[in-house]
Every structure is written in C-alpha cells, then in structure tokens.
Amino acid sequence: MSNQIVVDFIDTPSYSPNFNLAEYIIYLLTMKLLHHLPLGVNMEQIQYKA
C-alpha cells in the first residue's frame, strides 16, 4: 500500500452550473418550494405577499 494521496483534477468549463453546489441547492429548493408558482416569480415577490 502506498502512503500517498492521489488527487485527480477535472477540467470543467468556467461556468458549469451542473458542478456548482450552490446553484444545485437553489435549483432543488425552487423545485420543492416554488414549483406551483408561475415561472417569473422571484423570492422578493413571495416575501412581499406574506
């Protein structure tokens, strides 16, 4: 057994939402919480309605 750590780097595009954890979490929240609202509704509009 080797005592070395091997790290592989993957070259991704400069903008890659599929590999961006923050954007993925936002997508999941949108799909779970905002799926019933029209497409153009944003969080500010929801906040002011409440």
mmCIF entry with sequence, helices, sheets and N, C-alpha, C, O atoms, coordinates in Angstrom:
data_MODEL
# 
_entry.id   MODEL 
# 
_entity.id                         1 
_entity.type                       polymer 
_entity.pdbx_number_of_molecules   1 
# 
_entity_poly.entity_id                      1 
_entity_poly.type                           'polypeptide(L)' 
_entity_poly.nstd_linkage                   no 
_entity_poly.nstd_monomer                   no 
_entity_poly.pdbx_seq_one_letter_code       MSNQIVVDFIDTPSYSPNFNLAEYIIYLLTMKLLHHLPLGVNMEQIQYKA 
_entity_poly.pdbx_seq_one_letter_code_can   MSNQIVVDFIDTPSYSPNFNLAEYIIYLLTMKLLHHLPLGVNMEQIQYKA 
_entity_poly.pdbx_strand_id                 A 
# 
loop_
_entity_poly_seq.entity_id 
_entity_poly_seq.num 
_entity_poly_seq.mon_id 
_entity_poly_seq.hetero 
1 1  MET n 
1 2  SER n 
1 3  ASN n 
1 4  GLN n 
1 5  ILE n 
1 6  VAL n 
1 7  VAL n 
1 8  ASP n 
1 9  PHE n 
1 10 ILE n 
1 11 ASP n 
1 12 THR n 
1 13 PRO n 
1 14 SER n 
1 15 TYR n 
1 16 SER n 
1 17 PRO n 
1 18 ASN n 
1 19 PHE n 
1 20 ASN n 
1 21 LEU n 
1 22 ALA n 
1 23 GLU n 
1 24 TYR n 
1 25 ILE n 
1 26 ILE n 
1 27 TYR n 
1 28 LEU n 
1 29 LEU n 
1 30 THR n 
1 31 MET n 
1 32 LYS n 
1 33 LEU n 
1 34 LEU n 
1 35 HIS n 
1 36 HIS n 
1 37 LEU n 
1 38 PRO n 
1 39 LEU n 
1 40 GLY n 
1 41 VAL n 
1 42 ASN n 
1 43 MET n 
1 44 GLU n 
1 45 GLN n 
1 46 ILE n 
1 47 GLN n 
1 48 TYR n 
1 49 LYS n 
1 50 ALA n 
# 
_struct_asym.id          A 
_struct_asym.entity_id   1 
# 
loop_
_struct_conf.conf_type_id 
_struct_conf.id 
_struct_conf.pdbx_PDB_helix_id 
_struct_conf.beg_label_comp_id 
_struct_conf.beg_label_asym_id 
_struct_conf.beg_label_seq_id 
_struct_conf.pdbx_beg_PDB_ins_code 
_struct_conf.end_label_comp_id 
_struct_conf.end_label_asym_id 
_struct_conf.end_label_seq_id 
_struct_conf.pdbx_end_PDB_ins_code 
_struct_conf.beg_auth_comp_id 
_struct_conf.beg_auth_asym_id 
_struct_conf.beg_auth_seq_id 
_struct_conf.end_auth_comp_id 
_struct_conf.end_auth_asym_id 
_struct_conf.end_auth_seq_id 
_struct_conf.pdbx_PDB_helix_class 
_struct_conf.details 
_struct_conf.pdbx_PDB_helix_length 
HELX_P HELX_P1 AA1 PRO A 17 ? PHE A 19 ? PRO A 17 PHE A 19 5 ? 3  
HELX_P HELX_P2 AA2 LEU A 21 ? LEU A 33 ? LEU A 21 LEU A 33 1 ? 13 
HELX_P HELX_P3 AA3 MET A 43 ? LYS A 49 ? MET A 43 LYS A 49 1 ? 7  
# 
_struct_conf_type.id          HELX_P 
_struct_conf_type.criteria    ? 
_struct_conf_type.reference   ? 
# 
loop_
_atom_site.group_PDB 
_atom_site.id 
_atom_site.type_symbol 
_atom_site.label_atom_id 
_atom_site.label_alt_id 
_atom_site.label_comp_id 
_atom_site.label_asym_id 
_atom_site.label_entity_id 
_atom_site.label_seq_id 
_atom_site.pdbx_PDB_ins_code 
_atom_site.Cartn_x 
_atom_site.Cartn_y 
_atom_site.Cartn_z 
_atom_site.occupancy 
_atom_site.B_iso_or_equiv 
_atom_site.pdbx_formal_charge 
_atom_site.auth_seq_id 
_atom_site.auth_comp_id 
_atom_site.auth_asym_id 
_atom_site.auth_atom_id 
_atom_site.pdbx_PDB_model_num 
ATOM 1   N N  . MET A 1 1  ? 0.828   -1.189 0.000   1.00 0.00 ? 1  MET A N  1 
ATOM 2   C CA . MET A 1 1  ? 0.000   0.000  0.000   1.00 0.00 ? 1  MET A CA 1 
ATOM 3   C C  . MET A 1 1  ? 0.868   1.248  0.000   1.00 0.00 ? 1  MET A C  1 
ATOM 4   O O  . MET A 1 1  ? 1.910   1.313  0.652   1.00 0.00 ? 1  MET A O  1 
ATOM 5   N N  . SER A 1 2  ? 0.421   2.195  -0.725  1.00 0.00 ? 2  SER A N  1 
ATOM 6   C CA . SER A 1 2  ? 1.141   3.464  -0.812  1.00 0.00 ? 2  SER A CA 1 
ATOM 7   C C  . SER A 1 2  ? 0.601   4.434  0.233   1.00 0.00 ? 2  SER A C  1 
ATOM 8   O O  . SER A 1 2  ? -0.596  4.439  0.519   1.00 0.00 ? 2  SER A O  1 
ATOM 9   N N  . ASN A 1 3  ? 1.470   5.243  0.795   1.00 0.00 ? 3  ASN A N  1 
ATOM 10  C CA . ASN A 1 3  ? 1.070   6.249  1.779   1.00 0.00 ? 3  ASN A CA 1 
ATOM 11  C C  . ASN A 1 3  ? 0.871   7.608  1.135   1.00 0.00 ? 3  ASN A C  1 
ATOM 12  O O  . ASN A 1 3  ? 0.939   8.635  1.810   1.00 0.00 ? 3  ASN A O  1 
ATOM 13  N N  . GLN A 1 4  ? 0.630   7.619  -0.146  1.00 0.00 ? 4  GLN A N  1 
ATOM 14  C CA . GLN A 1 4  ? 0.453   8.874  -0.868  1.00 0.00 ? 4  GLN A CA 1 
ATOM 15  C C  . GLN A 1 4  ? -1.028  9.115  -1.140  1.00 0.00 ? 4  GLN A C  1 
ATOM 16  O O  . GLN A 1 4  ? -1.811  8.181  -1.308  1.00 0.00 ? 4  GLN A O  1 
ATOM 17  N N  . ILE A 1 5  ? -1.383  10.387 -1.179  1.00 0.00 ? 5  ILE A N  1 
ATOM 18  C CA . ILE A 1 5  ? -2.741  10.775 -1.548  1.00 0.00 ? 5  ILE A CA 1 
ATOM 19  C C  . ILE A 1 5  ? -2.726  11.168 -3.015  1.00 0.00 ? 5  ILE A C  1 
ATOM 20  O O  . ILE A 1 5  ? -1.897  11.971 -3.443  1.00 0.00 ? 5  ILE A O  1 
ATOM 21  N N  . VAL A 1 6  ? -3.628  10.610 -3.766  1.00 0.00 ? 6  VAL A N  1 
ATOM 22  C CA . VAL A 1 6  ? -3.719  10.919 -5.188  1.00 0.00 ? 6  VAL A CA 1 
ATOM 23  C C  . VAL A 1 6  ? -4.941  11.804 -5.407  1.00 0.00 ? 6  VAL A C  1 
ATOM 24  O O  . VAL A 1 6  ? -6.049  11.463 -4.993  1.00 0.00 ? 6  VAL A O  1 
ATOM 25  N N  . VAL A 1 7  ? -4.730  12.938 -6.058  1.00 0.00 ? 7  VAL A N  1 
ATOM 26  C CA . VAL A 1 7  ? -5.809  13.875 -6.348  1.00 0.00 ? 7  VAL A CA 1 
ATOM 27  C C  . VAL A 1 7  ? -5.912  14.018 -7.855  1.00 0.00 ? 7  VAL A C  1 
ATOM 28  O O  . VAL A 1 7  ? -4.929  14.329 -8.527  1.00 0.00 ? 7  VAL A O  1 
ATOM 29  N N  . ASP A 1 8  ? -7.107  13.789 -8.382  1.00 0.00 ? 8  ASP A N  1 
ATOM 30  C CA . ASP A 1 8  ? -7.350  13.980 -9.808  1.00 0.00 ? 8  ASP A CA 1 
ATOM 31  C C  . ASP A 1 8  ? -8.151  15.255 -9.999  1.00 0.00 ? 8  ASP A C  1 
ATOM 32  O O  . ASP A 1 8  ? -9.208  15.423 -9.390  1.00 0.00 ? 8  ASP A O  1 
ATOM 33  N N  . PHE A 1 9  ? -7.663  16.142 -10.827 1.00 0.00 ? 9  PHE A N  1 
ATOM 34  C CA . PHE A 1 9  ? -8.370  17.378 -11.137 1.00 0.00 ? 9  PHE A CA 1 
ATOM 35  C C  . PHE A 1 9  ? -9.138  17.197 -12.434 1.00 0.00 ? 9  PHE A C  1 
ATOM 36  O O  . PHE A 1 9  ? -8.622  16.656 -13.412 1.00 0.00 ? 9  PHE A O  1 
ATOM 37  N N  . ILE A 1 10 ? -10.372 17.657 -12.423 1.00 0.00 ? 10 ILE A N  1 
ATOM 38  C CA . ILE A 1 10 ? -11.214 17.576 -13.612 1.00 0.00 ? 10 ILE A CA 1 
ATOM 39  C C  . ILE A 1 10 ? -11.341 18.979 -14.178 1.00 0.00 ? 10 ILE A C  1 
ATOM 40  O O  . ILE A 1 10 ? -11.766 19.899 -13.479 1.00 0.00 ? 10 ILE A O  1 
ATOM 41  N N  . ASP A 1 11 ? -10.979 19.143 -15.427 1.00 0.00 ? 11 ASP A N  1 
ATOM 42  C CA . ASP A 1 11 ? -11.075 20.442 -16.086 1.00 0.00 ? 11 ASP A CA 1 
ATOM 43  C C  . ASP A 1 11 ? -12.533 20.678 -16.481 1.00 0.00 ? 11 ASP A C  1 
ATOM 44  O O  . ASP A 1 11 ? -13.062 20.002 -17.363 1.00 0.00 ? 11 ASP A O  1 
ATOM 45  N N  . THR A 1 12 ? -13.175 21.642 -15.821 1.00 0.00 ? 12 THR A N  1 
ATOM 46  C CA . THR A 1 12 ? -14.570 21.963 -16.121 1.00 0.00 ? 12 THR A CA 1 
ATOM 47  C C  . THR A 1 12 ? -14.643 23.342 -16.770 1.00 0.00 ? 12 THR A C  1 
ATOM 48  O O  . THR A 1 12 ? -13.710 24.132 -16.627 1.00 0.00 ? 12 THR A O  1 
ATOM 49  N N  . PRO A 1 13 ? -15.713 23.644 -17.470 1.00 0.00 ? 13 PRO A N  1 
ATOM 50  C CA . PRO A 1 13 ? -15.869 24.977 -18.063 1.00 0.00 ? 13 PRO A CA 1 
ATOM 51  C C  . PRO A 1 13 ? -15.901 26.053 -16.976 1.00 0.00 ? 13 PRO A C  1 
ATOM 52  O O  . PRO A 1 13 ? -16.177 25.760 -15.813 1.00 0.00 ? 13 PRO A O  1 
ATOM 53  N N  . SER A 1 14 ? -15.617 27.292 -17.361 1.00 0.00 ? 14 SER A N  1 
ATOM 54  C CA . SER A 1 14 ? -15.581 28.379 -16.387 1.00 0.00 ? 14 SER A CA 1 
ATOM 55  C C  . SER A 1 14 ? -16.937 28.574 -15.716 1.00 0.00 ? 14 SER A C  1 
ATOM 56  O O  . SER A 1 14 ? -16.993 28.920 -14.536 1.00 0.00 ? 14 SER A O  1 
ATOM 57  N N  . TYR A 1 15 ? -18.015 28.361 -16.436 1.00 0.00 ? 15 TYR A N  1 
ATOM 58  C CA . TYR A 1 15 ? -19.350 28.418 -15.840 1.00 0.00 ? 15 TYR A CA 1 
ATOM 59  C C  . TYR A 1 15 ? -19.995 27.059 -16.036 1.00 0.00 ? 15 TYR A C  1 
ATOM 60  O O  . TYR A 1 15 ? -20.352 26.689 -17.154 1.00 0.00 ? 15 TYR A O  1 
ATOM 61  N N  . SER A 1 16 ? -20.140 26.334 -14.977 1.00 0.00 ? 16 SER A N  1 
ATOM 62  C CA . SER A 1 16 ? -20.691 24.996 -15.069 1.00 0.00 ? 16 SER A CA 1 
ATOM 63  C C  . SER A 1 16 ? -21.715 24.778 -13.954 1.00 0.00 ? 16 SER A C  1 
ATOM 64  O O  . SER A 1 16 ? -21.353 24.274 -12.891 1.00 0.00 ? 16 SER A O  1 
ATOM 65  N N  . PRO A 1 17 ? -22.989 25.146 -14.168 1.00 0.00 ? 17 PRO A N  1 
ATOM 66  C CA . PRO A 1 17 ? -23.986 25.017 -13.109 1.00 0.00 ? 17 PRO A CA 1 
ATOM 67  C C  . PRO A 1 17 ? -24.194 23.581 -12.641 1.00 0.00 ? 17 PRO A C  1 
ATOM 68  O O  . PRO A 1 17 ? -24.644 23.358 -11.517 1.00 0.00 ? 17 PRO A O  1 
ATOM 69  N N  . ASN A 1 18 ? -23.875 22.615 -13.481 1.00 0.00 ? 18 ASN A N  1 
ATOM 70  C CA . ASN A 1 18 ? -24.041 21.221 -13.072 1.00 0.00 ? 18 ASN A CA 1 
ATOM 71  C C  . ASN A 1 18 ? -23.054 20.821 -11.983 1.00 0.00 ? 18 ASN A C  1 
ATOM 72  O O  . ASN A 1 18 ? -23.299 19.870 -11.241 1.00 0.00 ? 18 ASN A O  1 
ATOM 73  N N  . PHE A 1 19 ? -21.933 21.545 -11.884 1.00 0.00 ? 19 PHE A N  1 
ATOM 74  C CA . PHE A 1 19 ? -20.927 21.230 -10.877 1.00 0.00 ? 19 PHE A CA 1 
ATOM 75  C C  . PHE A 1 19 ? -20.884 22.262 -9.761  1.00 0.00 ? 19 PHE A C  1 
ATOM 76  O O  . PHE A 1 19 ? -20.012 22.192 -8.894  1.00 0.00 ? 19 PHE A O  1 
ATOM 77  N N  . ASN A 1 20 ? -21.803 23.218 -9.763  1.00 0.00 ? 20 ASN A N  1 
ATOM 78  C CA . ASN A 1 20 ? -21.823 24.275 -8.764  1.00 0.00 ? 20 ASN A CA 1 
ATOM 79  C C  . ASN A 1 20 ? -22.828 23.892 -7.677  1.00 0.00 ? 20 ASN A C  1 
ATOM 80  O O  . ASN A 1 20 ? -24.034 23.880 -7.922  1.00 0.00 ? 20 ASN A O  1 
ATOM 81  N N  . LEU A 1 21 ? -22.334 23.581 -6.482  1.00 0.00 ? 21 LEU A N  1 
ATOM 82  C CA . LEU A 1 21 ? -23.195 23.101 -5.409  1.00 0.00 ? 21 LEU A CA 1 
ATOM 83  C C  . LEU A 1 21 ? -24.248 24.129 -5.004  1.00 0.00 ? 21 LEU A C  1 
ATOM 84  O O  . LEU A 1 21 ? -25.398 23.768 -4.755  1.00 0.00 ? 21 LEU A O  1 
ATOM 85  N N  . ALA A 1 22 ? -23.871 25.399 -4.935  1.00 0.00 ? 22 ALA A N  1 
ATOM 86  C CA . ALA A 1 22 ? -24.825 26.438 -4.534  1.00 0.00 ? 22 ALA A CA 1 
ATOM 87  C C  . ALA A 1 22 ? -25.981 26.525 -5.531  1.00 0.00 ? 22 ALA A C  1 
ATOM 88  O O  . ALA A 1 22 ? -27.142 26.610 -5.128  1.00 0.00 ? 22 ALA A O  1 
ATOM 89  N N  . GLU A 1 23 ? -25.674 26.505 -6.815  1.00 0.00 ? 23 GLU A N  1 
ATOM 90  C CA . GLU A 1 23 ? -26.740 26.580 -7.818  1.00 0.00 ? 23 GLU A CA 1 
ATOM 91  C C  . GLU A 1 23 ? -27.616 25.331 -7.791  1.00 0.00 ? 23 GLU A C  1 
ATOM 92  O O  . GLU A 1 23 ? -28.820 25.410 -8.035  1.00 0.00 ? 23 GLU A O  1 
ATOM 93  N N  . TYR A 1 24 ? -27.021 24.193 -7.498  1.00 0.00 ? 24 TYR A N  1 
ATOM 94  C CA . TYR A 1 24 ? -27.805 22.963 -7.423  1.00 0.00 ? 24 TYR A CA 1 
ATOM 95  C C  . TYR A 1 24 ? -28.770 23.006 -6.240  1.00 0.00 ? 24 TYR A C  1 
ATOM 96  O O  . TYR A 1 24 ? -29.915 22.569 -6.354  1.00 0.00 ? 24 TYR A O  1 
ATOM 97  N N  . ILE A 1 25 ? -28.310 23.530 -5.107  1.00 0.00 ? 25 ILE A N  1 
ATOM 98  C CA . ILE A 1 25 ? -29.181 23.654 -3.934  1.00 0.00 ? 25 ILE A CA 1 
ATOM 99  C C  . ILE A 1 25 ? -30.323 24.625 -4.219  1.00 0.00 ? 25 ILE A C  1 
ATOM 100 O O  . ILE A 1 25 ? -31.468 24.363 -3.852  1.00 0.00 ? 25 ILE A O  1 
ATOM 101 N N  . ILE A 1 26 ? -30.016 25.743 -4.871  1.00 0.00 ? 26 ILE A N  1 
ATOM 102 C CA . ILE A 1 26 ? -31.061 26.700 -5.239  1.00 0.00 ? 26 ILE A CA 1 
ATOM 103 C C  . ILE A 1 26 ? -32.073 26.038 -6.178  1.00 0.00 ? 26 ILE A C  1 
ATOM 104 O O  . ILE A 1 26 ? -33.280 26.236 -6.036  1.00 0.00 ? 26 ILE A O  1 
ATOM 105 N N  . TYR A 1 27 ? -31.585 25.265 -7.120  1.00 0.00 ? 27 TYR A N  1 
ATOM 106 C CA . TYR A 1 27 ? -32.470 24.547 -8.040  1.00 0.00 ? 27 TYR A CA 1 
ATOM 107 C C  . TYR A 1 27 ? -33.387 23.587 -7.273  1.00 0.00 ? 27 TYR A C  1 
ATOM 108 O O  . TYR A 1 27 ? -34.590 23.536 -7.531  1.00 0.00 ? 27 TYR A O  1 
ATOM 109 N N  . LEU A 1 28 ? -32.818 22.830 -6.335  1.00 0.00 ? 28 LEU A N  1 
ATOM 110 C CA . LEU A 1 28 ? -33.631 21.885 -5.568  1.00 0.00 ? 28 LEU A CA 1 
ATOM 111 C C  . LEU A 1 28 ? -34.689 22.601 -4.736  1.00 0.00 ? 28 LEU A C  1 
ATOM 112 O O  . LEU A 1 28 ? -35.835 22.156 -4.673  1.00 0.00 ? 28 LEU A O  1 
ATOM 113 N N  . LEU A 1 29 ? -34.311 23.712 -4.094  1.00 0.00 ? 29 LEU A N  1 
ATOM 114 C CA . LEU A 1 29 ? -35.281 24.480 -3.316  1.00 0.00 ? 29 LEU A CA 1 
ATOM 115 C C  . LEU A 1 29 ? -36.388 25.030 -4.203  1.00 0.00 ? 29 LEU A C  1 
ATOM 116 O O  . LEU A 1 29 ? -37.560 25.020 -3.827  1.00 0.00 ? 29 LEU A O  1 
ATOM 117 N N  . THR A 1 30 ? -36.011 25.507 -5.373  1.00 0.00 ? 30 THR A N  1 
ATOM 118 C CA . THR A 1 30 ? -37.005 26.031 -6.313  1.00 0.00 ? 30 THR A CA 1 
ATOM 119 C C  . THR A 1 30 ? -37.976 24.932 -6.728  1.00 0.00 ? 30 THR A C  1 
ATOM 120 O O  . THR A 1 30 ? -39.187 25.148 -6.765  1.00 0.00 ? 30 THR A O  1 
ATOM 121 N N  . MET A 1 31 ? -37.447 23.768 -7.035  1.00 0.00 ? 31 MET A N  1 
ATOM 122 C CA . MET A 1 31 ? -38.312 22.670 -7.466  1.00 0.00 ? 31 MET A CA 1 
ATOM 123 C C  . MET A 1 31 ? -39.215 22.187 -6.331  1.00 0.00 ? 31 MET A C  1 
ATOM 124 O O  . MET A 1 31 ? -40.353 21.787 -6.576  1.00 0.00 ? 31 MET A O  1 
ATOM 125 N N  . LYS A 1 32 ? -38.722 22.220 -5.103  1.00 0.00 ? 32 LYS A N  1 
ATOM 126 C CA . LYS A 1 32 ? -39.511 21.721 -3.980  1.00 0.00 ? 32 LYS A CA 1 
ATOM 127 C C  . LYS A 1 32 ? -40.509 22.753 -3.459  1.00 0.00 ? 32 LYS A C  1 
ATOM 128 O O  . LYS A 1 32 ? -41.637 22.400 -3.117  1.00 0.00 ? 32 LYS A O  1 
ATOM 129 N N  . LEU A 1 33 ? -40.106 24.022 -3.394  1.00 0.00 ? 33 LEU A N  1 
ATOM 130 C CA . LEU A 1 33 ? -40.934 25.029 -2.739  1.00 0.00 ? 33 LEU A CA 1 
ATOM 131 C C  . LEU A 1 33 ? -41.693 25.942 -3.695  1.00 0.00 ? 33 LEU A C  1 
ATOM 132 O O  . LEU A 1 33 ? -42.753 26.458 -3.338  1.00 0.00 ? 33 LEU A O  1 
ATOM 133 N N  . LEU A 1 34 ? -41.177 26.150 -4.892  1.00 0.00 ? 34 LEU A N  1 
ATOM 134 C CA . LEU A 1 34 ? -41.779 27.134 -5.790  1.00 0.00 ? 34 LEU A CA 1 
ATOM 135 C C  . LEU A 1 34 ? -42.365 26.521 -7.057  1.00 0.00 ? 34 LEU A C  1 
ATOM 136 O O  . LEU A 1 34 ? -42.711 27.250 -7.987  1.00 0.00 ? 34 LEU A O  1 
ATOM 137 N N  . HIS A 1 35 ? -42.482 25.215 -7.111  1.00 0.00 ? 35 HIS A N  1 
ATOM 138 C CA . HIS A 1 35 ? -42.920 24.552 -8.342  1.00 0.00 ? 35 HIS A CA 1 
ATOM 139 C C  . HIS A 1 35 ? -44.336 24.930 -8.749  1.00 0.00 ? 35 HIS A C  1 
ATOM 140 O O  . HIS A 1 35 ? -44.679 24.824 -9.926  1.00 0.00 ? 35 HIS A O  1 
ATOM 141 N N  . HIS A 1 36 ? -45.159 25.365 -7.819  1.00 0.00 ? 36 HIS A N  1 
ATOM 142 C CA . HIS A 1 36 ? -46.562 25.673 -8.110  1.00 0.00 ? 36 HIS A CA 1 
ATOM 143 C C  . HIS A 1 36 ? -46.767 27.119 -8.566  1.00 0.00 ? 36 HIS A C  1 
ATOM 144 O O  . HIS A 1 36 ? -47.871 27.483 -8.971  1.00 0.00 ? 36 HIS A O  1 
ATOM 145 N N  . LEU A 1 37 ? -45.728 27.942 -8.508  1.00 0.00 ? 37 LEU A N  1 
ATOM 146 C CA . LEU A 1 37 ? -45.845 29.352 -8.876  1.00 0.00 ? 37 LEU A CA 1 
ATOM 147 C C  . LEU A 1 37 ? -45.473 29.563 -10.341 1.00 0.00 ? 37 LEU A C  1 
ATOM 148 O O  . LEU A 1 37 ? -44.777 28.732 -10.925 1.00 0.00 ? 37 LEU A O  1 
ATOM 149 N N  . PRO A 1 38 ? -45.925 30.660 -10.941 1.00 0.00 ? 38 PRO A N  1 
ATOM 150 C CA . PRO A 1 38 ? -45.531 30.963 -12.322 1.00 0.00 ? 38 PRO A CA 1 
ATOM 151 C C  . PRO A 1 38 ? -44.014 31.120 -12.444 1.00 0.00 ? 38 PRO A C  1 
ATOM 152 O O  . PRO A 1 38 ? -43.330 31.394 -11.459 1.00 0.00 ? 38 PRO A O  1 
ATOM 153 N N  . LEU A 1 39 ? -43.511 30.949 -13.632 1.00 0.00 ? 39 LEU A N  1 
ATOM 154 C CA . LEU A 1 39 ? -42.066 30.929 -13.877 1.00 0.00 ? 39 LEU A CA 1 
ATOM 155 C C  . LEU A 1 39 ? -41.361 32.224 -13.495 1.00 0.00 ? 39 LEU A C  1 
ATOM 156 O O  . LEU A 1 39 ? -40.231 32.174 -13.008 1.00 0.00 ? 39 LEU A O  1 
ATOM 157 N N  . GLY A 1 40 ? -41.983 33.378 -13.696 1.00 0.00 ? 40 GLY A N  1 
ATOM 158 C CA . GLY A 1 40 ? -41.312 34.653 -13.467 1.00 0.00 ? 40 GLY A CA 1 
ATOM 159 C C  . GLY A 1 40 ? -41.289 35.139 -12.024 1.00 0.00 ? 40 GLY A C  1 
ATOM 160 O O  . GLY A 1 40 ? -40.724 36.199 -11.756 1.00 0.00 ? 40 GLY A O  1 
ATOM 161 N N  . VAL A 1 41 ? -41.876 34.409 -11.090 1.00 0.00 ? 41 VAL A N  1 
ATOM 162 C CA . VAL A 1 41 ? -41.945 34.848 -9.696  1.00 0.00 ? 41 VAL A CA 1 
ATOM 163 C C  . VAL A 1 41 ? -40.584 34.682 -9.037  1.00 0.00 ? 41 VAL A C  1 
ATOM 164 O O  . VAL A 1 41 ? -39.934 33.645 -9.171  1.00 0.00 ? 41 VAL A O  1 
ATOM 165 N N  . ASN A 1 42 ? -40.156 35.739 -8.312  1.00 0.00 ? 42 ASN A N  1 
ATOM 166 C CA . ASN A 1 42 ? -38.882 35.638 -7.600  1.00 0.00 ? 42 ASN A CA 1 
ATOM 167 C C  . ASN A 1 42 ? -39.119 35.706 -6.096  1.00 0.00 ? 42 ASN A C  1 
ATOM 168 O O  . ASN A 1 42 ? -40.252 35.883 -5.648  1.00 0.00 ? 42 ASN A O  1 
ATOM 169 N N  . MET A 1 43 ? -38.054 35.567 -5.322  1.00 0.00 ? 43 MET A N  1 
ATOM 170 C CA . MET A 1 43 ? -38.176 35.499 -3.865  1.00 0.00 ? 43 MET A CA 1 
ATOM 171 C C  . MET A 1 43 ? -38.685 36.811 -3.264  1.00 0.00 ? 43 MET A C  1 
ATOM 172 O O  . MET A 1 43 ? -39.399 36.782 -2.262  1.00 0.00 ? 43 MET A O  1 
ATOM 173 N N  . GLU A 1 44 ? -38.339 37.951 -3.844  1.00 0.00 ? 44 GLU A N  1 
ATOM 174 C CA . GLU A 1 44 ? -38.823 39.243 -3.335  1.00 0.00 ? 44 GLU A CA 1 
ATOM 175 C C  . GLU A 1 44 ? -40.341 39.325 -3.424  1.00 0.00 ? 44 GLU A C  1 
ATOM 176 O O  . GLU A 1 44 ? -40.994 39.784 -2.488  1.00 0.00 ? 44 GLU A O  1 
ATOM 177 N N  . GLN A 1 45 ? -40.900 38.885 -4.536  1.00 0.00 ? 45 GLN A N  1 
ATOM 178 C CA . GLN A 1 45 ? -42.347 38.916 -4.704  1.00 0.00 ? 45 GLN A CA 1 
ATOM 179 C C  . GLN A 1 45 ? -43.037 38.011 -3.694  1.00 0.00 ? 45 GLN A C  1 
ATOM 180 O O  . GLN A 1 45 ? -44.107 38.350 -3.189  1.00 0.00 ? 45 GLN A O  1 
ATOM 181 N N  . ILE A 1 46 ? -42.449 36.887 -3.401  1.00 0.00 ? 46 ILE A N  1 
ATOM 182 C CA . ILE A 1 46 ? -43.023 35.969 -2.416  1.00 0.00 ? 46 ILE A CA 1 
ATOM 183 C C  . ILE A 1 46 ? -42.951 36.592 -1.029  1.00 0.00 ? 46 ILE A C  1 
ATOM 184 O O  . ILE A 1 46 ? -43.899 36.477 -0.251  1.00 0.00 ? 46 ILE A O  1 
ATOM 185 N N  . GLN A 1 47 ? -41.849 37.245 -0.711  1.00 0.00 ? 47 GLN A N  1 
ATOM 186 C CA . GLN A 1 47 ? -41.667 37.863 0.600   1.00 0.00 ? 47 GLN A CA 1 
ATOM 187 C C  . GLN A 1 47 ? -42.697 38.964 0.826   1.00 0.00 ? 47 GLN A C  1 
ATOM 188 O O  . GLN A 1 47 ? -43.255 39.070 1.918   1.00 0.00 ? 47 GLN A O  1 
ATOM 189 N N  . TYR A 1 48 ? -42.959 39.786 -0.192  1.00 0.00 ? 48 TYR A N  1 
ATOM 190 C CA . TYR A 1 48 ? -43.896 40.895 -0.036  1.00 0.00 ? 48 TYR A CA 1 
ATOM 191 C C  . TYR A 1 48 ? -45.345 40.427 0.020   1.00 0.00 ? 48 TYR A C  1 
ATOM 192 O O  . TYR A 1 48 ? -46.191 41.138 0.563   1.00 0.00 ? 48 TYR A O  1 
ATOM 193 N N  . LYS A 1 49 ? -45.656 39.262 -0.521  1.00 0.00 ? 49 LYS A N  1 
ATOM 194 C CA . LYS A 1 49 ? -47.015 38.727 -0.456  1.00 0.00 ? 49 LYS A CA 1 
ATOM 195 C C  . LYS A 1 49 ? -47.371 38.283 0.957   1.00 0.00 ? 49 LYS A C  1 
ATOM 196 O O  . LYS A 1 49 ? -48.528 38.376 1.367   1.00 0.00 ? 49 LYS A O  1 
ATOM 197 N N  . ALA A 1 50 ? -46.391 37.807 1.691   1.00 0.00 ? 50 ALA A N  1 
ATOM 198 C CA . ALA A 1 50 ? -46.653 37.245 3.037   1.00 0.00 ? 50 ALA A CA 1 
ATOM 199 C C  . ALA A 1 50 ? -46.951 38.303 4.060   1.00 0.00 ? 50 ALA A C  1 
ATOM 200 O O  . ALA A 1 50 ? -47.189 37.985 5.226   1.00 0.00 ? 50 ALA A O  1 
# 
